[in-house]
Structure formats: structure tokens, C-alpha cells
Amino acid sequence: MKKRLIVAAIGLPILFTLFMVAPPVGTYIGVLIISVLAAYEFMRVIAVKSSINMRTFTMLSAAALPAITYHCYGMPVREYFVCGTAVLFVSGIFADAIRRYDQGNPLYMGELFGSLFAGVMIPWFLSTMINVRMTRYGYLYVVLPFFISMSSDTGGYFFGKFFGNQKAFPEVSPNKTVAGCVGGILSALIGAMLFGLMAYLLEGIRFNAFALIICGAIGSFASQLGDLAFSLIKRQCRVKDYGYILPGHGGVLDRFDSVIFSAPIIFMSAELFQIL
């Protein structure tokens, strides 16, 4: 717990400085770093037999998608660059898989499609934060997923610790309880309201409280789903953590798993309920 608190005390100011205080390039740098490290950790866990080519392709793709999202923002051809990068990556992965199969060293399908997930889906999900940061008041909106996900995680932990008896998914996440799931949603509602208060104090923006509550609930569900999804992969691969870069937390994926899933869902919900 002590290590977790120390890392949080150091990491949170850096995180909010990059995404909120710094200009949009800070969000780009933050997303780029998280995407590349997440791709590396994911491949390290699932692709034990993967070649250096596959890992390199995966990490290059994880870096390229945020770069294109940022540097080509507002350009009509940006979507073509994004799709082209994804196609090149997929082509490279399958070319390497074909070569290895022909040499009698085939890849497992889990490794192949895991590489596609790490190299395309993770950076694509996270790059929604770059798009939002480039808009008016983007410095506020971009931290909404952090408010909701961190509130959900923290509330779920304490509700589960003090009120949790019934396990929710004991085989996937032994520490997650039904009370923790419910507490996570309730805490996310508080996090969403705190975001609304911050927006009002900083920019005088008034949000519909009902819309914030709905967004918080949907965001918490997506956040918990992301946490469970990445926990399932760890169980399947029989590892405790994705990495060791964050003492007390594990790896980047262990800390940002919920944000990866929740960011695009929260932004979509915010747009739907006219919060953005």
C-alpha cells in the first residue's frame, strides 16, 4: 500500500500536467507513451514465442496511430493515414506469420490476434483522448475518463474491502466483490459530479446533472469491464501483473486497463448527452 501511495503521489501530478495543464502535445506524448508501453507489456505476456518482428511491428503501430491522430488532426486525409497504417501493420503481422509457418515454427492464433489488439485497438481507443484534447475546453474534457475511472476503481476497492462478502467473478478477479462493483458505480457518479464542479469553477460551464450521472454510470461499467477483460487475459496467461514499471501497481496496463476501455465509451456518452 505504501508503494502504491508513493507512486500515486508522484504519478498523478505528472499525469494531469501532461493531459490538462500542458498544451495538446502533452496529451499526445502521454497517449504515445502509454500505448507503446501497453503494447510491449501485452506482447510480453501473451506472445511468449513471438518473433522480434512481431513485437517490433506491434510497438511501431502503437506509436504510429497516436502520432497520425495528433499530427494530422483536422486534415481530410487523416482517416486514410490511420486506415493505411492499420493495413500495413496487419499485412506485416500476417507476412511474418506466413513466413514462420512455412519454416515450421507457426504462431498461435492467440498471439496473432493479440498482436492486432495491442497494435491497433489499444492505441486507437486511447487516441480518442487526443481528439478530445484538440477541441475547445479540451483540457477539461480530456480528464473526464480519469475522474470516472479512478473514482470507480477507488470506490470499488474500499466498498469491497469494508462491505464485500460475495465474490463477483472469483475465477477472473478474486478480489472483486458485488459490493465493490456497486460501490464503483456510485463512486464514479461522485467523480463525474466533481468533474462538473471543476468545469464550472474553471470555465463557468454548467452541465446537466442527470447527463453527468448517466455518463458516470456508463463510464464505470466500461471501466470495470476493462479491468475484468485484462484480468482475464492475465489469468489465461498465468501471470500476476503485466509489468513492474509502477511499484505497487504493476505495469502500465495494470494501472490504465480501465481507462483504455472507458475513454472512448465515456466520450461517446458525453457527446450523446451533450456534455461535450
BAFI-3210 file (N, C-alpha, C; in Angstrom, 3 decimals, decimal comma, padded with zeros to 6 digits):
// residues 276
n [1|2|3|4|5|6|7|8|9|10|11|12|13|14|15|16|17|18|19|20|21|22|23|24|25|26|27|28|29|30|31|32|33|34|35|36|37|38|39|40|41|42|43|44|45|46|47|48|49|50|51|52|53|54|55|56|57|58|59|60|61|62|63|64|65|66|67|68|69|70|71|72|73|74|75|76|77|78|79|80|81|82|83|84|85|86|87|88|89|90|91|92|93|94|95|96|97|98|99|100|101|102|103|104|105|106|107|108|109|110|111|112|113|114|115|116|117|118|119|120|121|122|123|124|125|126|127|128|129|130|131|132|133|134|135|136|137|138|139|140|141|142|143|144|145|146|147|148|149|150|151|152|153|154|155|156|157|158|159|160|161|162|163|164|165|166|167|168|169|170|171|172|173|174|175|176|177|178|179|180|181|182|183|184|185|186|187|188|189|190|191|192|193|194|195|196|197|198|199|200|201|202|203|204|205|206|207|208|209|210|211|212|213|214|215|216|217|218|219|220|221|222|223|224|225|226|227|228|229|230|231|232|233|234|235|236|237|238|239|240|241|242|243|244|245|246|247|248|249|250|251|252|253|254|255|256|257|258|259|260|261|262|263|264|265|266|267|268|269|270|271|272|273|274|275|276]
n.u [000,825|001,975|003,872|002,153|000,796|002,893|003,749|001,373|001,205|003,327|002,888|000,253|000,215|002,018|000,635|-001,784|-000,641|000,483|-001,822|-003,725|-002,738|-000,538|-000,010|-001,861|000,055|001,124|-000,834|-000,731|001,905|001,612|-000,372|001,008|003,222|001,906|000,531|002,592|004,094|002,058|001,494|003,924|004,004|001,711|002,318|004,541|003,408|001,447|002,582|004,701|006,300|006,617|008,115|010,872|010,219|007,404|006,860|008,150|006,716|004,240|004,695|005,563|003,259|001,584|002,750|002,504|-000,241|-001,313|000,417|-000,315|-002,965|-002,599|-000,771|-002,024|-004,409|-007,517|-007,068|-008,389|-007,460|-006,730|-008,069|-007,506|-004,772|-004,714|-006,176|-004,533|-002,130|-002,964|-003,595|-001,072|000,281|-001,211|-000,760|002,012|002,183|000,793|002,392|004,764|003,760|003,075|005,585|006,845|005,224|005,708|008,302|008,079|007,585|005,102|002,767|000,688|-002,828|-003,814|-001,634|-001,298|-003,728|-003,753|-001,620|-002,658|-004,656|-003,150|-001,579|-003,329|-006,011|-005,718|-004,055|-005,801|-008,170|-007,159|-006,352|-008,583|-008,558|-006,732|-008,085|-010,222|-008,842|-007,987|-010,116|-012,330|-012,134|-010,933|-008,914|-010,206|-012,196|-010,696|-009,763|-011,924|-012,377|-010,389|-011,235|-013,661|-012,922|-010,855|-012,214|-014,125|-012,490|-011,213|-013,407|-014,610|-012,637|-012,574|-015,262|-015,506|-013,620|-014,643|-017,336|-017,668|-018,585|-019,625|-018,269|-017,728|-016,620|-014,939|-013,032|-011,828|-011,198|-010,250|-010,423|-012,483|-015,666|-019,289|-020,306|-018,194|-018,353|-020,822|-020,261|-018,241|-019,614|-021,276|-019,322|-018,172|-020,175|-019,971|-017,416|-017,916|-019,616|-017,883|-016,124|-017,852|-018,203|-015,587|-015,312|-017,176|-016,123|-013,682|-014,222|-016,805|-018,717|-021,818|-023,208|-025,676|-026,937|-028,128|-027,252|-024,505|-024,538|-025,538|-023,486|-021,367|-022,183|-022,259|-019,604|-018,313|-019,175|-017,936|-015,306|-014,953|-015,414|-013,227|-011,149|-011,750|-011,540|-008,799|-007,797|-008,760|-007,197|-004,684|-005,096|-005,494|-002,992|-001,515|-000,132|000,749|001,009|001,178|003,525|006,348|006,906|005,638|005,871|004,108|001,778|002,121|002,316|002,044|-000,315|-001,688|-002,397|-003,723|-005,701|-008,495|-008,996|-008,379|-010,520|-012,661|-012,359|-013,085|-015,800|-016,837|-016,419|-018,044|-020,545|-020,656|-020,800|-023,226|-025,048|-024,721|-022,678|-020,119]
n.v [-001,204|001,232|001,694|001,955|004,312|006,168|006,073|006,929|009,521|010,737|010,164|011,060|013,990|014,352|013,068|014,608|017,024|016,580|015,891|017,866|020,461|021,036|021,994|020,628|018,855|017,605|015,767|014,126|013,095|011,739|009,798|008,454|007,327|005,669|003,952|002,627|001,381|-000,180|-001,868|-003,226|-004,540|-006,126|-007,843|-009,081|-010,655|-012,308|-013,321|-015,398|-016,887|-015,235|-013,574|-011,242|-009,564|-009,461|-008,281|-005,850|-004,743|-004,484|-002,604|-000,417|000,171|000,837|003,211|004,715|005,208|007,052|009,171|009,852|010,582|012,908|014,612|014,833|016,009|017,432|017,282|016,271|013,868|012,313|010,002|008,186|007,846|006,682|004,304|003,225|002,829|000,891|-001,196|-001,704|-002,586|-004,890|-006,388|-006,749|-008,283|-010,631|-011,438|-012,087|-014,150|-016,027|-016,574|-017,765|-019,986|-021,415|-022,103|-023,995|-023,158|-022,261|-019,644|-019,227|-018,702|-017,036|-015,425|-014,080|-012,627|-011,289|-009,590|-007,922|-006,701|-005,342|-003,680|-002,174|-001,793|-000,935|001,501|002,922|003,182|004,763|007,019|008,536|010,364|012,255|013,425|014,642|016,393|018,334|019,973|022,793|023,779|021,411|020,710|020,333|018,376|016,153|014,931|013,715|010,832|009,937|010,982|009,560|006,804|006,468|007,198|005,189|002,893|003,395|003,705|001,211|-000,439|000,277|-000,079|-002,793|-003,753|-003,122|-003,817|-006,011|-009,291|-011,259|-012,744|-011,443|-012,202|-014,677|-016,405|-014,916|-012,334|-012,406|-010,613|-008,895|-007,857|-008,099|-005,940|-004,199|-003,715|-002,374|-000,234|000,944|002,011|003,892|005,565|006,490|008,139|010,223|011,083|012,015|014,158|015,770|016,428|017,998|020,116|021,132|021,992|024,025|025,829|026,514|027,325|028,214|026,564|025,023|021,968|019,470|017,810|015,281|014,194|014,016|012,096|009,824|009,497|008,989|006,539|004,826|005,065|003,932|001,284|000,541|000,932|-000,984|-003,257|-003,179|-003,551|-006,147|-007,537|-007,347|-008,579|-011,152|-011,966|-012,003|-014,093|-016,211|-016,337|-016,858|-015,026|-012,553|-009,750|-007,286|-005,930|-004,228|-001,610|000,315|000,477|-001,373|-001,140|-002,525|-003,013|-000,666|-001,385|-002,602|-000,408|001,335|-000,110|000,096|002,678|002,482|001,034|002,590|005,274|005,817|005,086|006,768|009,306|009,027|008,728|011,191|012,920|012,073|012,748|015,424|016,615|017,166]
n.w [000,000|000,768|-001,249|-003,422|-002,787|-002,787|-005,471|-006,672|-005,607|-006,865|-009,561|-010,310|-010,336|-012,495|-014,542|-014,773|-015,383|-017,917|-019,454|-018,912|-018,081|-019,744|-023,231|-026,129|-027,200|-024,999|-024,186|-026,411|-026,152|-023,705|-024,368|-026,386|-024,994|-023,110|-024,865|-026,313|-024,249|-023,151|-025,301|-025,483|-022,954|-023,138|-025,291|-024,210|-022,271|-023,537|-025,892|-025,868|-027,559|-029,681|-032,493|-032,858|-034,893|-034,864|-032,379|-032,753|-034,953|-033,688|-031,616|-033,136|-034,576|-032,447|-031,728|-034,042|-034,615|-032,574|-033,256|-035,883|-035,405|-033,907|-035,406|-037,848|-037,346|-038,132|-040,843|-043,984|-044,990|-042,891|-041,913|-043,914|-043,608|-041,057|-041,507|-043,474|-042,082|-040,228|-041,990|-043,151|-040,868|-040,142|-042,459|-042,300|-039,936|-040,659|-042,795|-041,487|-039,909|-041,884|-042,965|-040,753|-040,331|-042,666|-042,221|-040,335|-037,762|-036,413|-035,454|-032,565|-032,750|-030,818|-030,168|-032,585|-033,015|-030,635|-030,974|-032,927|-031,435|-029,485|-031,069|-032,603|-031,524|-028,780|-028,970|-030,621|-029,123|-027,018|-028,410|-028,794|-026,804|-027,627|-029,771|-028,393|-026,750|-028,504|-028,977|-028,184|-024,842|-024,384|-022,621|-020,250|-020,771|-021,488|-019,205|-018,084|-018,367|-016,574|-014,116|-013,779|-014,075|-012,137|-009,825|-009,811|-009,562|-007,076|-005,299|-005,651|-004,578|-001,792|-001,006|-001,521|000,284|002,826|002,798|001,260|000,763|-000,883|-003,687|-006,950|-009,496|-009,043|-010,267|-012,227|-011,189|-008,155|-005,994|-006,498|-005,599|-005,282|-003,862|-004,231|-006,987|-007,177|-005,469|-006,935|-009,125|-007,832|-006,760|-009,085|-010,027|-008,217|-008,906|-011,524|-010,965|-009,505|-011,530|-013,074|-011,276|-011,175|-013,841|-013,868|-011,993|-013,184|-015,847|-015,900|-016,969|-017,254|-016,522|-017,304|-014,595|-014,550|-016,972|-016,455|-014,419|-015,757|-017,623|-015,877|-014,759|-017,021|-017,766|-015,536|-015,730|-018,169|-017,389|-015,332|-016,832|-018,563|-016,719|-015,831|-018,242|-018,945|-016,698|-017,068|-019,243|-018,021|-016,200|-017,943|-019,068|-016,885|-015,190|-012,732|-012,852|-015,479|-015,802|-014,255|-013,933|-012,441|-009,213|-006,790|-008,201|-010,557|-013,979|-016,773|-018,084|-016,003|-014,503|-016,248|-017,494|-017,162|-018,106|-020,799|-021,905|-021,050|-021,927|-024,793|-024,626|-022,648|-023,819|-026,060|-024,819|-023,509|-025,671|-026,774|-024,750|-024,779|-023,285|-024,101]
ca.u [000,000|002,853|004,430|001,064|000,522|004,030|003,668|000,215|001,523|004,249|002,358|-000,963|000,542|002,611|-000,440|-002,680|000,136|000,575|-003,101|-004,604|-002,045|000,300|-000,757|-002,280|001,175|001,311|-001,738|-000,157|003,055|001,097|-001,019|002,062|003,985|001,038|000,225|003,775|004,385|000,975|001,699|005,080|003,617|000,727|003,020|005,425|002,609|000,713|003,309|005,967|007,110|006,562|009,412|011,193|009,493|006,027|006,866|008,529|005,559|003,180|005,052|005,580|001,866|001,073|003,285|002,103|-001,639|-001,429|001,156|-001,155|-004,125|-002,204|-000,139|-002,931|-005,704|-008,156|-006,816|-009,367|-006,844|-006,255|-008,652|-006,796|-003,490|-004,980|-006,519|-003,354|-001,200|-003,514|-003,461|000,343|000,615|-001,831|-000,049|003,314|001,987|000,453|003,565|005,666|003,121|003,194|006,994|007,141|004,506|006,396|009,560|007,780|007,529|003,857|002,274|-000,638|-003,782|-003,930|-000,535|-001,532|-004,804|-003,333|-000,773|-003,558|-005,322|-002,181|-001,024|-004,362|-007,156|-005,313|-003,756|-006,987|-009,026|-006,528|-006,210|-009,773|-008,211|-006,071|-009,139|-010,976|-007,960|-007,811|-011,331|-012,472|-012,220|-010,433|-008,073|-011,107|-012,892|-009,789|-009,531|-013,160|-012,192|-009,591|-012,109|-014,640|-012,258|-010,147|-013,236|-014,713|-011,502|-011,002|-014,639|-014,779|-011,688|-012,964|-016,553|-015,239|-012,831|-015,415|-018,690|-017,715|-018,536|-019,915|-017,367|-018,428|-016,013|-013,808|-012,007|-011,181|-010,653|-010,625|-010,665|-013,639|-016,911|-020,509|-020,352|-017,192|-018,885|-021,849|-019,572|-017,506|-020,561|-021,668|-018,172|-017,992|-021,146|-019,371|-016,319|-018,486|-020,122|-016,705|-015,665|-018,758|-017,889|-014,319|-015,560|-017,902|-015,227|-012,606|-014,684|-018,197|-019,548|-022,870|-023,623|-026,883|-026,531|-028,594|-026,352|-023,257|-024,783|-025,608|-022,139|-020,573|-022,595|-021,783|-018,146|-017,906|-019,389|-016,863|-014,059|-014,887|-015,291|-011,833|-010,365|-012,008|-011,037|-007,349|-007,558|-008,997|-006,014|-003,623|-005,395|-005,252|-001,542|-000,948|000,788|000,121|000,986|001,687|004,875|006,888|007,385|004,985|005,908|002,859|000,668|002,411|002,721|001,166|-001,619|-002,356|-002,901|-004,570|-006,613|-009,863|-009,078|-008,339|-011,879|-013,673|-012,191|-013,974|-017,205|-017,200|-016,513|-019,235|-021,693|-020,659|-021,296|-024,630|-025,828|-024,390|-021,744|-019,021]
ca.v [000,000|002,393|001,914|002,437|005,712|006,982|006,153|007,772|010,907|011,253|009,978|011,822|015,339|014,262|012,700|015,734|018,080|016,225|015,853|019,005|021,741|021,229|022,106|019,317|017,943|016,835|014,616|013,243|012,401|010,807|008,675|007,714|006,545|004,620|003,000|001,808|000,529|-001,161|-002,860|-004,046|-005,407|-007,099|-008,849|-009,829|-011,613|-013,314|-013,846|-015,915|-017,390|-014,303|-013,145|-009,834|-008,826|-009,235|-007,301|-004,557|-004,272|-004,119|-001,361|000,659|000,520|001,509|004,573|005,432|005,650|008,336|010,205|010,287|011,264|014,253|015,445|015,012|016,470|018,425|017,012|015,331|012,581|011,629|008,671|007,314|007,523|005,750|003,001|002,715|002,336|-000,365|-002,221|-002,060|-003,365|-006,217|-007,088|-007,161|-009,361|-011,869|-011,853|-012,756|-015,412|-016,948|-016,985|-018,681|-021,254|-022,111|-022,608|-024,994|-022,529|-021,481|-018,846|-019,498|-017,680|-016,073|-014,474|-013,296|-011,666|-010,452|-008,556|-006,972|-005,935|-004,439|-002,735|-001,350|-001,422|-000,160|002,896|003,549|003,584|005,856|008,203|009,380|011,440|013,297|014,130|015,483|017,456|019,367|020,763|023,867|023,253|020,040|020,467|019,847|017,147|015,013|014,257|013,079|009,391|009,714|011,237|008,480|005,508|006,439|007,193|003,847|001,955|003,677|003,370|-000,247|-001,046|000,477|-000,741|-004,224|-004,052|-002,973|-004,369|-007,110|-010,688|-012,097|-012,530|-011,210|-013,054|-015,211|-017,043|-013,891|-011,310|-012,897|-009,544|-008,086|-008,303|-007,457|-004,634|-003,371|-003,304|-001,360|000,930|001,589|002,818|005,041|006,475|007,120|009,231|011,324|011,576|012,791|015,416|016,580|016,967|019,095|021,237|021,695|022,706|025,265|026,746|026,961|027,946|028,633|025,668|024,359|020,700|018,837|016,837|013,957|013,721|013,623|010,851|008,747|009,327|008,348|005,133|004,104|005,043|002,967|-000,049|000,299|000,869|-002,287|-004,265|-003,165|-004,168|-007,593|-008,088|-007,518|-009,579|-012,452|-012,300|-012,375|-015,435|-017,179|-016,433|-017,257|-014,025|-011,704|-008,375|-007,114|-005,390|-003,837|-000,240|001,119|-000,307|-001,412|-001,187|-003,468|-002,356|000,377|-001,995|-002,838|000,863|002,042|-001,031|000,611|003,886|002,064|000,676|003,590|006,571|006,036|004,964|007,986|010,409|008,805|009,037|012,632|013,541|011,709|013,504|016,831|017,131|017,740]
ca.w [000,000|000,841|-002,577|-004,274|-002,456|-003,236|-006,935|-006,994|-005,252|-007,879|-010,905|-010,626|-010,820|-013,826|-015,465|-015,011|-016,045|-019,329|-020,151|-018,650|-017,981|-020,928|-024,499|-026,665|-027,435|-023,778|-024,278|-027,433|-025,565|-022,715|-025,062|-027,089|-024,021|-022,567|-025,935|-026,637|-023,098|-023,037|-026,356|-025,086|-021,837|-023,616|-026,084|-023,322|-021,506|-024,331|-027,040|-025,360|-028,664|-030,811|-033,006|-032,666|-035,925|-034,440|-031,291|-033,326|-035,703|-032,746|-030,926|-034,124|-034,841|-031,247|-031,743|-035,258|-034,607|-031,878|-033,987|-037,002|-034,839|-033,477|-036,436|-038,992|-036,854|-038,986|-042,260|-044,558|-045,334|-041,691|-041,818|-044,846|-042,989|-039,961|-042,101|-044,161|-041,068|-039,703|-043,039|-043,231|-039,684|-040,272|-043,536|-041,772|-038,972|-041,364|-043,583|-040,555|-039,513|-043,023|-043,036|-039,651|-040,568|-043,747|-041,676|-039,323|-036,448|-036,517|-034,337|-032,051|-033,160|-029,729|-030,329|-033,781|-032,807|-029,516|-031,546|-033,589|-030,383|-028,846|-032,024|-033,246|-030,701|-027,604|-029,321|-031,218|-028,007|-026,275|-029,258|-028,675|-025,881|-028,415|-030,498|-027,467|-026,233|-029,524|-029,091|-027,218|-023,483|-024,391|-021,447|-019,208|-021,153|-021,645|-017,922|-017,617|-018,130|-015,375|-012,975|-013,629|-013,876|-010,855|-008,778|-009,822|-009,009|-005,651|-004,584|-005,685|-003,641|-000,397|-000,780|-001,454|001,480|004,054|002,711|000,300|001,183|-002,034|-004,810|-008,207|-010,529|-008,272|-011,077|-013,050|-010,303|-006,829|-005,026|-006,886|-004,962|-005,756|-003,208|-004,878|-008,296|-006,934|-004,923|-008,015|-009,900|-007,007|-006,660|-010,390|-010,103|-007,473|-009,735|-012,626|-010,414|-009,179|-012,809|-013,403|-010,388|-011,630|-015,088|-013,541|-011,294|-014,060|-017,088|-015,805|-017,781|-016,479|-017,107|-016,813|-013,578|-014,956|-018,024|-015,810|-013,690|-016,750|-018,167|-014,835|-014,626|-018,209|-017,691|-014,522|-016,296|-019,129|-016,626|-014,668|-017,882|-018,993|-015,654|-015,859|-019,504|-018,858|-015,653|-017,695|-020,046|-017,075|-015,660|-019,014|-019,286|-015,596|-014,650|-011,720|-013,345|-016,842|-015,757|-012,947|-014,048|-011,399|-007,969|-006,045|-009,152|-011,622|-015,209|-017,309|-018,342|-014,714|-013,992|-017,212|-018,185|-017,126|-018,934|-022,202|-022,309|-020,702|-022,591|-025,955|-024,222|-021,918|-024,769|-026,878|-023,972|-023,272|-026,899|-026,909|-023,758|-024,987|-022,289|-024,872]
c.u [000,866|003,430|003,371|000,802|001,643|003,987|002,514|000,518|002,456|003,599|001,161|-000,660|001,158|001,535|-001,322|-001,945|000,216|-000,756|-003,909|-003,887|-001,231|-000,574|-001,074|-001,140|001,457|000,426|-001,220|001,006|002,583|000,474|000,015|002,815|003,146|000,780|001,400|004,109|003,313|001,130|002,857|004,691|002,658|001,409|003,946|004,670|002,030|001,560|004,685|006,890|007,163|007,961|009,632|010,473|008,076|005,976|007,208|007,372|004,475|003,479|005,112|004,164|001,264|001,580|002,739|000,683|-001,855|-000,726|000,327|-002,365|-003,789|-001,730|-001,055|-004,311|-006,258|-007,931|-007,842|-008,797|-006,445|-006,787|-007,947|-005,445|-003,673|-005,269|-005,311|-002,330|-001,667|-003,346|-002,008|000,763|000,067|-001,115|001,304|003,202|001,688|001,609|004,558|005,093|003,240|004,616|007,312|006,450|005,227|007,720|009,345|007,744|006,276|003,531|000,945|-001,569|-003,947|-002,842|-000,795|-002,582|-004,545|-002,458|-001,615|-004,269|-004,374|-001,697|-002,036|-005,402|-006,762|-004,955|-004,942|-007,928|-008,452|-006,436|-007,461|-009,488|-007,503|-007,112|-009,889|-010,121|-007,813|-009,025|-011,330|-012,768|-011,731|-009,586|-008,906|-011,667|-011,969|-009,559|-010,796|-013,006|-011,368|-010,426|-013,022|-013,961|-011,567|-011,126|-013,858|-013,767|-011,344|-012,227|-014,878|-013,870|-012,174|-014,330|-016,350|-014,522|-013,704|-016,799|-018,781|-017,576|-018,706|-018,994|-018,179|-017,934|-014,768|-012,699|-011,218|-010,480|-011,066|-010,967|-011,887|-014,910|-018,102|-020,623|-019,351|-017,661|-019,911|-021,207|-018,782|-018,412|-020,968|-020,539|-017,914|-018,975|-020,605|-018,235|-016,817|-018,999|-018,967|-016,107|-016,534|-018,499|-016,597|-014,516|-016,272|-016,968|-014,163|-013,103|-016,130|-019,145|-020,555|-023,303|-024,958|-026,478|-026,945|-027,676|-025,020|-023,403|-024,821|-024,223|-021,234|-020,894|-022,094|-020,261|-017,630|-018,077|-018,271|-015,520|-013,894|-014,769|-013,855|-010,920|-010,516|-011,437|-009,532|-006,967|-007,752|-007,781|-004,855|-003,855|-005,101|-003,761|-000,781|000,167|000,028|-000,039|001,525|003,122|005,247|007,302|006,802|004,923|004,590|001,633|000,868|002,920|001,757|-000,236|-002,383|-002,979|-003,924|-005,541|-008,036|-010,023|-009,103|-009,735|-012,847|-013,566|-013,106|-015,447|-017,672|-017,348|-017,739|-020,502|-021,803|-021,175|-022,795|-025,519|-025,450|-023,593|-020,558|-019,538]
c.v [001,264|002,723|002,477|003,926|006,631|007,175|007,053|009,244|011,547|011,257|010,842|013,262|015,348|013,995|013,899|016,924|017,826|016,412|017,140|020,351|022,038|021,437|020,717|018,335|017,101|015,601|013,611|012,435|011,364|009,585|007,812|006,801|005,381|003,545|002,064|000,865|-000,541|-002,262|-003,797|-005,030|-006,494|-008,211|-009,684|-010,933|-012,708|-013,998|-014,324|-016,337|-016,425|-013,864|-011,677|-008,983|-008,488|-008,184|-005,907|-003,948|-003,751|-002,781|-000,178|001,120|001,277|002,937|005,380|005,972|006,936|009,469|010,748|011,062|012,694|015,115|015,703|015,491|017,577|018,215|016,016|013,943|011,783|010,203|007,688|006,904|006,505|004,363|002,383|002,144|000,998|-001,493|-002,663|-002,939|-004,786|-007,029|-007,596|-008,325|-010,676|-012,355|-012,597|-014,107|-016,449|-017,478|-018,015|-020,019|-022,079|-022,696|-023,632|-024,453|-021,639|-020,705|-019,399|-018,367|-016,614|-015,015|-013,525|-012,216|-010,789|-009,306|-007,499|-006,103|-004,908|-003,354|-001,799|-000,869|-000,554|001,276|003,627|004,034|004,810|007,146|009,065|010,553|012,584|014,113|015,100|016,650|018,606|020,276|021,910|023,269|021,803|019,703|020,001|018,477|015,925|014,261|013,586|011,570|009,080|009,932|010,039|007,153|005,416|006,460|005,814|002,830|002,134|003,297|001,884|-000,946|-000,930|-000,140|-002,250|-004,618|-004,070|-003,625|-005,618|-008,485|-011,622|-011,743|-012,364|-012,155|-013,702|-015,829|-016,027|-012,860|-011,646|-011,806|-008,689|-008,685|-007,571|-006,055|-003,674|-002,862|-002,191|-000,070|001,675|002,490|004,061|006,054|007,189|008,275|010,465|011,942|012,433|014,143|016,348|017,194|018,156|020,326|021,923|022,518|024,035|026,292|027,325|027,747|028,435|027,784|024,964|023,094|020,257|017,722|015,424|013,360|013,271|012,299|009,667|008,445|008,624|006,879|004,298|003,982|004,036|001,540|-000,400|000,142|-000,500|-003,422|-004,341|-003,836|-005,686|-008,239|-008,335|-008,480|-010,987|-012,892|-012,704|-013,775|-016,503|-017,408|-016,767|-016,312|-013,151|-010,275|-008,339|-006,615|-004,963|-002,369|000,675|000,306|-000,213|-001,504|-002,273|-002,718|-001,256|-000,176|-002,271|-001,556|001,510|001,134|-000,492|001,834|003,522|001,745|001,839|004,880|006,740|005,958|006,229|009,160|010,259|009,151|010,534|013,388|013,295|012,539|014,986|017,420|017,772|018,865]
c.w [000,000|-000,524|-003,522|-004,044|-002,930|-004,754|-007,360|-006,724|-006,278|-009,262|-011,259|-011,058|-012,218|-014,869|-015,796|-015,624|-017,547|-020,053|-020,009|-018,708|-019,233|-022,166|-025,056|-026,917|-026,188|-023,756|-025,287|-026,860|-024,547|-023,349|-025,774|-026,134|-023,495|-023,616|-026,202|-025,478|-022,915|-024,074|-026,003|-023,985|-022,288|-024,393|-025,218|-022,595|-022,394|-025,388|-026,628|-026,492|-029,850|-031,214|-032,715|-033,698|-035,469|-033,339|-031,818|-034,100|-034,757|-032,084|-031,891|-034,450|-033,667|-031,149|-032,907|-035,177|-033,798|-032,620|-035,148|-036,490|-034,464|-034,645|-037,634|-038,559|-037,757|-040,469|-042,800|-044,808|-044,092|-041,606|-042,749|-044,274|-041,858|-040,510|-042,797|-043,202|-040,511|-040,710|-043,172|-042,063|-039,789|-041,346|-043,050|-040,804|-039,676|-042,234|-042,697|-040,125|-040,626|-043,135|-041,964|-039,844|-041,627|-043,278|-040,564|-037,909|-036,358|-035,244|-033,854|-032,478|-032,080|-029,798|-031,488|-033,535|-031,575|-029,990|-032,248|-032,559|-029,778|-029,795|-032,650|-032,243|-029,501|-027,983|-029,936|-030,125|-027,300|-027,096|-029,274|-027,733|-026,602|-029,167|-029,592|-026,977|-027,228|-029,664|-028,077|-025,847|-023,397|-023,183|-020,253|-019,559|-021,175|-020,338|-017,376|-017,424|-016,888|-014,116|-012,723|-013,318|-012,525|-009,691|-008,665|-009,187|-007,504|-004,830|-004,544|-004,697|-002,204|-000,080|-000,653|-000,182|002,740|004,000|001,861|000,931|-000,011|-003,201|-006,094|-009,299|-009,922|-009,109|-011,899|-012,184|-008,869|-005,821|-005,347|-006,310|-005,570|-005,160|-003,843|-006,238|-008,131|-006,406|-005,970|-008,849|-009,117|-006,909|-007,978|-010,579|-009,374|-008,282|-010,887|-012,142|-010,027|-010,447|-013,220|-012,563|-010,822|-012,901|-014,834|-012,901|-012,229|-015,271|-017,032|-016,620|-016,876|-017,220|-016,524|-015,851|-013,964|-016,017|-017,437|-015,070|-014,649|-017,316|-017,159|-014,691|-015,795|-018,175|-016,679|-015,026|-017,274|-018,429|-015,967|-015,681|-018,385|-017,988|-015,680|-017,123|-019,440|-017,742|-016,206|-018,499|-019,140|-016,517|-016,708|-019,230|-018,002|-015,129|-013,661|-012,220|-014,766|-016,858|-014,354|-012,921|-012,972|-010,111|-007,197|-006,937|-010,197|-012,838|-015,616|-017,557|-017,056|-014,178|-014,930|-017,953|-018,242|-018,020|-020,415|-022,702|-022,120|-021,501|-023,805|-025,591|-023,515|-022,870|-025,666|-026,086|-023,725|-024,489|-027,061|-025,976|-023,732|-023,812|-022,987|-025,779]
res [m|k|k|r|l|i|v|a|a|i|g|l|p|i|l|f|t|l|f|m|v|a|p|p|v|g|t|y|i|g|v|l|i|i|s|v|l|a|a|y|e|f|m|r|v|i|a|v|k|s|s|i|n|m|r|t|f|t|m|l|s|a|a|a|l|p|a|i|t|y|h|c|y|g|m|p|v|r|e|y|f|v|c|g|t|a|v|l|f|v|s|g|i|f|a|d|a|i|r|r|y|d|q|g|n|p|l|y|m|g|e|l|f|g|s|l|f|a|g|v|m|i|p|w|f|l|s|t|m|i|n|v|r|m|t|r|y|g|y|l|y|v|v|l|p|f|f|i|s|m|s|s|d|t|g|g|y|f|f|g|k|f|f|g|n|q|k|a|f|p|e|v|s|p|n|k|t|v|a|g|c|v|g|g|i|l|s|a|l|i|g|a|m|l|f|g|l|m|a|y|l|l|e|g|i|r|f|n|a|f|a|l|i|i|c|g|a|i|g|s|f|a|s|q|l|g|d|l|a|f|s|l|i|k|r|q|c|r|v|k|d|y|g|y|i|l|p|g|h|g|g|v|l|d|r|f|d|s|v|i|f|s|a|p|i|i|f|m|s|a|e|l|f|q|i|l]
***
